[in-house]
């Protein structure tokens, strides 16, 4: 430490230079991105399938616009608005096309017939009704049965920078819609709309918790230490660690997302823990006669070893997330680990710079002695009643364990948003006025000897669609078969259903579609591979519900289309459904790896297998508290909660390591186990209480966030910290007394 103190000004210069060099990365990191590339690994088979689907049919991230009124929307005012809206949307560079009443082309009769637009200047409501009456398939794709709702499907272009520009593109679409309709008339929905809402709230919560975290730390320090220089010391630690972490994060091409929005508060709270151990040790050593520099450097030397190993165990817990099959969790774990390591570095670099200059509070000795006396009194009270507290601990363990079977894995992306958010209210309005609308894509690949236009394939697809529509929560089922039906209705009206059995009629419609509507045909038929697309409109489901729905659809497909074609899910929804399996795997892998790494590091540090077990095993109690509480409260394992167990284990073992390190030091100096325990609890006990309270309050503050991911992460971590506090002050002393007796 003395050597670092001599180099303190050079170190300060290096820190400033690093901050200047990393500024571009910090700016780049502040752009929020919750796109698929953030969630899934680049080599994920499901992601490759999704990209293959996009290469065939273009960007499937469509925007659904529903225009609704209490009266039919066939008035001249609405019809004119539909026409102008469509043209303005089609003029946007990022919009590939619009399917809706404003630009619908009506097929001509016969192969020589020419198509015409549904809406022209001056078209009346009666003319629209009359035109669409013999075309039920087309009408159902444009209007609700009562004509009070019109639907537009806004198709977005497939672009290399689409994920980066999503928010900007959707804002352009929203502005065009707002020019023609009031918010209560027009509602936007779709996967991209949800992403954009999550991005906006992620940015909001990032700023909120950055501010709240520093405010919390400022208040705690001001209340406890009443020293401006100590305040600068702790703010500097977490500020620099956060800044450098995000500088590296952005320089490597990453952007803030649903998980990394939590990094500031995580680093703030963990940065506080080590610095509080340093400050409390400095205050304990401080005497009126000893030089301030000597006490500060000695305190840094005394806590270096335990702080180093607590940093390593915490880093190990976060790095355990690298075993997760989801990119969003891996990146969170990797950069949280980097930030925690930086917190330790800056704790000691700034410590040699600032601590020698900081005066200890006038009442330090008295306050420290008072806190130590209360801790010793509690410890003696606890150890005098081992049976009572052991029984209480066993009952708590059993009650929490009973909640484990109730745990389930699931993710509901829309549920991350507040119930009053416009994305949620628009979604509810669309479902109420139009019905289920979220697209689930299926690919139909004819078996050898068959093509999409074969009677057998078309008829089987209609049978499949009819069966699927009977399922709960399913709306329209559209696809290549719908094009044939709409074409036949334009040619023969009510005879269309009967003529689906005519191979000649199907071929004629296919030729007409290719001549008059090639762009529309390409949306549902990929000619090079002969693959057809069927879209099942359903309710927005959780990942578990969607998995069950897909399984049901595939069973129906096997029964109806199986003899003539294979059917498989495609598009975004299969990726979403895979999250359930990924979350379960993430929780299991990261927790087991975290336990192994933490135990190995603790054993290496303590150099006693028995003491390492006594240190780590009681700290499984907060993990049990976490998982048991989730089971009893009905909180599912999802992307927000799958990572917490491994983090909690590594986090909560920190204070226990400080206790065991001090305990070992006293035992080596000839103290009996009882003397070592009492001396240790007097030494580190007040800091353990203080850091636990700060951690609990800090994570509890996260419940003020807008995103459910942030709220749940904060709530559950706070619960786990409370469990760790009980484990450290009750379970660990009982276990230590029993297995390290006099």
N, C-alpha and C positions, 0 to 999 in steps of 0.2 A: 504493500500500500504506500509505503514511503517513496518507492520508485515512481509509482503513478502520480503521487503528489508533486514530485519534482517535474514531471512532464505535463502538468495540468494545463498549462497555457497552449502547448502544442496540441494536446488532445482537444481543447476547446476550438482551436483553429480547424482541426480535421473535421470536427462535428459540423461546424458552420459550412465548410466546403462541401461536405456530403449532403447537407440540406439544400444547398443551392443546386447541386448537380441533379438531385432527385425531384426538383420542383415540377418538371414536365410530366414525370410519372404520376405525381400526386394529382395533377390536373386531369390526366387521362383516366385515372382510377375513379374519379367522381362521376363519370357517366354511368348511369344505372343500366344494367343488362340482366334480364331474367329469361333470356332466350333458351332454346333447346341446347345450344352448344354449351351453355352454362351448366345445365343439369346433367347432360349425358357425356360419357367418354367418347372420343372421336372414333374409336374402333368398335363401339357397341353395335352388335348385329342388328338390333331393332332400329338404330339410327341410320345404318346403311340402307335398310329396307325403306325407311322413310324417304331418304334422299333419292332412292331409285324410283319410288312412287312419284316424287316431284318431277323427276326427269321425264316421266311418261305423261303426266297430266298437268304439270305446272304447279304453282304454289297453291296448296290446299288451305292456306290460312285466309279464309274468306271472311268478310264482314257481312253480317246479317243486319239489314235495316228493315224494321217494321214500322209502318206509318199507320196509326190507329186513331179513330174518332168514334164518338158515340153514335154518329150518323154515318151512313155509307160514304165512302171516300170517292164516289164517282161524280162528285160535283165538278163543274167547269174549273173552279179554282184549284181543286186537288189535281185534276187531270193535267192542267197546264203546269202545275208545280212538278208533277212526275216527269213530264217531258223535258223541262228545263233542268231539273235536278240531274237526270240521267246524262245529259250532254255535258254538264259541268263536271260530273264525276269522271266521265270518260276522257275529259280533257286533261285530267291530272296525270302526270308522267308515270306515277307509280301504280296506276290502276290499269289492269289488263283488260277489263271489261265489266259490264254490268248486266245482270239478268233481272229484268223487272218489267213492270207495265210500261215504263217510259220508252223502251226501245224494242219491245217484242215484235218479231216479224211473224206474220201469219202465212203458213204455207199455201201455195196456190193449188188449185184442183188440177190433177193430171200432171204428167211430167212436163208438159209444155206450159203449165200455168206459172205465173210470176208471183212471188211473195209480195206482201204489202205490210205496212206498219199497223199495229193495233191502234196507236194514238197518233192522230194528225191534228194540226190546228183546227179547232172547231168541232172535234169529235165529241159527241154527247154521251151522257151516261146510258141512255137507252141503246145507242149503237154499240157500246161496249158490252152491255148485257146480251144483246142479240147476237153479237159476233162470237162471244165466248160460250153461249148456251150449248151449241153442238160440240164444243171442244172441252170437255170436263177435265182432261188431263192438264191441258194448258192453263185453264182457269184456276185449278187447285194450286198450281205453282205460283200464281200471281196474287190471288185474293183469297181471303177467308170466305166461307160459305155465305156469310151475311154481308159481304162486301164492306165491312167496317175496318178491315185491315188489309193493307197492301204490303207485299214483301219484295225486297230487292236483295239480290246476292251480289256483293261487290267483290270481284276477283282482283287480287293484288298480284303484281308482277313478281316473278322469281328473279331476285337481284343478289349479287355477291354481298352487298352491304345491307341487305334487308333488315337483319337483326339490329344493326346499329341505328337504322333509320325508322324503325317501326313506330316509335312514338311520334316522330315528325309526320310520317305518312298518315297515321290515324288522326292526328290533329287536323291535317288538311281535309280529310274526309268529313270530320265532325264540323268544321267551319262551313263547308259546302252545305251539309244537311241543315245546319242552324240558320242558314240564309233563307231557307224555304219553309222550315217548320219550327214550331215552338218545342221546347224540351218535352212537354207533356204529350206531344203528338208523335214524335219520332224517337225510336229507341234502337241503339246499336248493341249487337252481341257477337260473340265468337271468341275463339281461343286468343287471337291477337288482342282483342279488347281487354280480356282478363290480364294478359301479360302487361299491357300498357298501364293498367290500373295498379298492378303490383309494382311496376317500375316507379311510378309516381310516389306511391306510399313508401317504397324502399328509400327513396331519396329524402322524403320527409322524415322518416324515422332515423336515418343516418344523422341528419343535422340535429334532430331532437335529442338523441342519446349522446351525441358528442357534447352537446351543451349541458344536458342533465348530469352526465358523468363528471364533467369538470366542476359543475356547481355542487354536486354531492361531495366531491373530494375537498373542494374549497371549504365547505361548511364543516366537514369532519375535522379537518386540520385546524381550522380557526377555533373550533370548540375545544379540541384536545390540547393542541400545542401552543396556540396563541403566539406564533412566531412567523413573521413574513418570509424570512429566508428559508425556513423549512417548507413553507407553502410553495415557494419558487422551486425548491429541490424536488418535491414530489410531482408538481405540475410539469416540471422539466423532464422527469423520467418518462411519464406516460405520454407527454406531448411529443417528445422526440421519438419514442418507440413507435407511436401511432403514425407519425409523419413518415419515418423511414420505411415502415412496413408498407404503407400505401404507395410510397414512392417506388419501391421495388415491385409491388403488385401491379401498378399501372405501367411501369416500364416493360414488364413482361407481357403486356397485352391484355391483362385482366381488368374487369370492371365490377363495380359494386353490385351485389345481388342480394337475394333474400337472406342468405346466411352471412355473407361478409359485412352486411350492414351492422351485424352484432360485434364486429371486431373492436370498435372504439371502447365500448363499455367493458368488454372482456379484458382488454389491455389496461384500461384505467383501474379496474378492481384488482387485477393481479399485480400491477405495478405498485399499488398501494401496499400490498401485503409485505413484500420484501423491504420496502422503504420504512414501513412501520417497525419491523424487527430491528432494522439498523438504528432508527431514531431512539427506540426504547432501550436498546443496548447502550447507545451513547449516553442517554439520560441516566441509566443505571450506574455507569462508570463515572459520571461527572461528579467532581468534588470542587469546592471553592479554590483549592490550592493547585490542582493539576492543570497543565496547559490544555486549552481547548483543542488544539491540533492533535495532541497526544491521545486524548479521549476519543476524538472522532476517528482517527486512523486505527486505534485499537478496537473500537466497536466494529469497524468494517472488517478487520482481520477476524474477529471473533465469530461473526455471522457469515463469513464468506463460504465456508464449507457447507453448512446446512442450506444456505440460500442457493448455492450451486446445485446441490442435489435435489432440492425441491423444484428448482427450475427444470432440471432434467426429467423428473417424474411427471411434471405438468406437461412439458413438451412431449414426453412419450405418450401421454394420454391423447393429446391432439394429433400427433403423428399416427396414432393407431387408426385414425380416420382414413389414412391412405389405403387401408385394406378394403374400403367401401367401393362398391361398383358404380358410384355416382360421382361425377366430376364436381358437383356443387359442394359435396361434403369433403372430398379430397382437398380441394382448394382452400376451403375454410380451415381444415386441420393444418395444412401446410403453412399458411400465412399466420394463423394464430400462434403456431409454434415459433415462427420467426419473430413475431412481435414479443412473445414472452421471453425469448432469449435476449432480445434487445432491451427489454425492461431490466434484466439483470445487469447487462453491460452498462447501461446508463445509471443504474443504481450506484455502481461503484465509481464510474467515471465522474459523475456529478457529485458523488459523495466526497471524493478527495478535493473537489473544487469548492464546494459550498459548506459542507458540514463543519470544517474547522472555523468558519466565520460565524456560525450560528450559535447564539447563546442558549443555554438550557433554561427552561422555565424556572422561576424562583422557587416554586413549591414542588420541584421534581422529586426530591428525595422523600418528602413526606407523602406525596401522592403515590409514589411507587411502593413505599412501605405499606401504605393503607390497602392498596389493591392486592399486594402480595399476601397480606394477613387475611383478607377476605377469601382469597383463593385457597389458602392453607386450611382455614376453618371449614370451608365447604368440602374440601378433600377429606378431612378427618371425619366429618359428618357422614360422607358417602361410604368410606371404608369401614365405619363402625356399624353399618347396616347393609352388609353385602347381600344377604338373602332377599331383602325387600327389593333392592335395586336390580338384582339379578332376575328375580321373578318378573318385575315390571318390564325389563328388557326382553325377556322371553315372550311375554304376552304381546308386546308391541311387534316383535318379529313375526309371531304367528299371525297376528291380525294383518300385517302388511303382506305376508306371504300368501294369504288367502285372496289377495287382489291380483296375484300374478296370472291365474288362469283366465281372468277377465280381460287381459291385454289382447289387443288386436292391432294389426298393421293396416293402415289406410291413409289415403291422401285425398283431400278435396280442395282443389286449387281455388275455386270461387270462395270457399269458406275462409280463406286467408284474409279476405277483405271484410271490413265492417258491414253490418247489415244495412246501414244507411248510405253506403257508397253508391255513386251513380251506376257503376258497372253492375252492381247487384240489383238495384231497383230497375234498371233497364232490362236485365235478364228476366226478372220476374214479370215485367210488363209484356215482354215478347211471348213468354210461355202462356200468360193469361189471355192474350189477344190472338195469337197465332197457333200456339201449341208447342210441343217439343220441337226444337230446331237445331240442336247441336249435331253436326254431321259425324257419323261413324262410317268410314269408307271400307268397302269390300271389293276385292278384285276377283273377277270371274274369268277363269282360264279354261276354255273348252278342251276336252280330252281329244286325243288323236282321232281324226275322222270327223270332227265337228267344228263348226265356226259359230261366231256369235249370232249370225242371222239365221241359223238353222231353226226350224220350227221347234224341235225338241228342246233346244237351249232356251229359246225365248219363252216357250210355254212353262218350262221348269222355273225360269226366273220369275214369271208372274205368280206361279204357285208359291214360290219362296216369299215374294213380297206380300202376298195375301196372308200367309201364315204369320209373318213377322208383324204385320199391322195389328194383329189381334193381341200382341203382347202389351202388357201395361207399360206406359211411359214411352211408347213409340208413336211417332207422327207419320209423316209421309215417307215413302220409300221410292226413291227415284233412281234412274240409271239409264243404261243403254236401252233397256226394254221400254222405258217410258217414251223414248224418242220414237220407237216403232209404233207405240199406241197412239201418240199424238199425231204422227204422220197418217196413220190409218183413219183416225177420226176426221182429219181434214179432208180425206178423200171420200170416205163412205159414211161418215157420221156414226149412227148407232150400230152399223154392221161391223164396226172395227173389231170388237171382241171376237166375233165369229171368224173374221178373216185372219186373225193371228195364227190360225191353223193352216193357212195357205202359204206355201213356200214362195210362190210367185208374187203374192202380195207383199211379203216381207222384203224380197229382193227389190221390188219396185220402190218401196219406201226407202230402202237403204240407198238406192241410186239417187233418189230425190234429195235425201239429206246431204249426200256428198256434193250434189250440185248447188243446192240453195243455202245450206247451213253447214258448211265445212268446219267453221270455228266451233259451233255448238256440238257437232258430232265429235270433234277432237277432245272435248271435255269429258266424254263418256266412253270413247272407244280409242284404244291405242292400236292403230292399224299395223305397225311393224310387228308387234307381238301377238296381235289378235286378241288382246285382253280387254275385257269390259269392266266398267266401274259401276258399282251400285252404292248409293248413299242412303243410309238409314238415319233418319232424323229422330233424335231421342232427347231425353232430359239430360241436363248436365249432372253427371254422376261422380261419386268418389271412385278412386282407382279400384277398390275392391268390388264395388257394384258394377263397374264397367267390365271388369274381368269376368264376372258371372254372366253379364249380358252378352259379351262376346262369345262365351262358351255356348250359351243358348242359341245364338244366331248360327254358330258353326254346326251345331247339332241339327237345326232345321235345314241348313244348307246341304248337309250330308244326306238328309232324307229326301230332299226335293231335287237338288241339282247334282247330287253325287254321281249318278250314272253317266252324266254327260259333261260335267265340268268340275273343276276343283275351285274352292272358294277359300280365300284367306283374308284376314284383316289387314288394312293398310292405312297410310296417313298418320296423323298425329296421335290418335287415340290409343293404338297399341303401345306406343311409347309411354303414354300416361298410365296405362294399365300395368306396365312392367314395374312401376314405382313400388307397388306393394311388395313384390319379391325382393327388390333392391333394398328396401327399407329394413326388412327382416334380416337379410344377409348383412347389411351394414351394422345393425345393432349387435348381432352375434359376433361377427368378426372383430369389430372395433373393441367390444368389451373384453373378449378373451385376449386379444393382443395387448390391450391396455393393462390388464391384470398381469400378464406375463412380463411385460416391460417394466411396469412399476415395481413388481416384486423383485425382479432381477437387479434393478438399480438400487432399491432399498437394501437388499442383501449385500451388494457390493459396497454400499456406503457404510452400513452398520457393521458388516463383517461378522454377523451372527445370524445363523439361519433361524434360530428360535425367535430372536427379537424382530427379525424381518417379518416372520409370520405374524407375530403379535402386533406389528405395526400395520400391515396391509389388511389382514383378515377382518379386524373390527371396522375397517373403513369400507367394507362391503355393505355395512349397514345403511349408509346413505344411499347406495345404489338400490338396495331393497326398498328404502323409503320412497325413492323416486319411482321405481317401477310399480310398487304396490299402490302408491297414490294415483298413478296413471290408470291402473286397473280399476280402482274404486271410483275414480272420478269420470271414467269413460273417455279418457283422453287417448287417442290412438297413437301408435308409433308412426310418424311420418318424417318428412325431411327435416322438420324443425326439431323433432324430439329424438330421432334415431341416434343422434350423436351425443346426447347428454350423458348417458350412463358412463361411457368411457371417460368423458371430460370430468365428470363428478368424481370418479375414483381417483384420478390423478390430482385433481384440485384439492380434495379433502384430505389426502394423505400428507399434504405439505406441513400443516401444523403438528401432526403427529411426529413427523421426522424431526422437527425442531425440538419437540419434547424428548424423543428418544436420544437425540444427539446430546442434549444437555444431561440427560439421565446417565448415559454412558460415561460422559466426562467425570461426573461426580463419583460414579462407581469406581472408575480407574484411580481416583484420588483417595480411595479407601472408605468411602461412605457405605453404610449398610443399605440394602434395598429400600428400607423405609425412609432413612435419612435422604437418600438420593431422590426418592419420589417427592418428598415434601419440599426439598430445596429446589427441585426442578419446577414444581408447580408454582412456587413463589417466584421463580425466575421468568419462565415463559408463559405461565398461565394467564396473566393480564393481557398479554399481547394476543394470545389465542382467542380470548373473549372479544377483544377489540376487533381483530381482523374478521372474526366470524360475524359480528354485528354489521360491520361495514359491507362484507360480501352479501349478507342477507338483504340489507336495505338496498344495496346497489342493484342486485338482480331483481328485487321486488319492484324497483322503479320501472323496469322494462314492461310491466303490465300496463303502463300508461301508453304504450305504443299503439299504432293503428293496425299494424299487421298482426294477424293471429300467430304467425311464426315467432315474432318477437315477444308477444305476450306469453305464449306457452314456454318459450325458452327461459324467460325471466321467472315466471311463476314456478316452474318445475325445478330450476336450479336453486331458487330461494328455498323451496321445500327441502331439497337435498342438502343444502348448506345447514339448515336447521337440524336435519338428521345427523349430519357430520358433527355438529356442535354437541349433540347429545352423545354421539359415539365417542368423541374425544374426552368429554368431561365425565361420562358415566361408564360406558362399556369398556373403554381402553384401560382406565385405572383398575377396574375389577379384574380384567384379564391379566394385566401386568402383575398385580399382587398375587394372583393365583399361580401363575406360571413362572414368576421370578421371586420366589418366597425368600424369607430370611434364611 
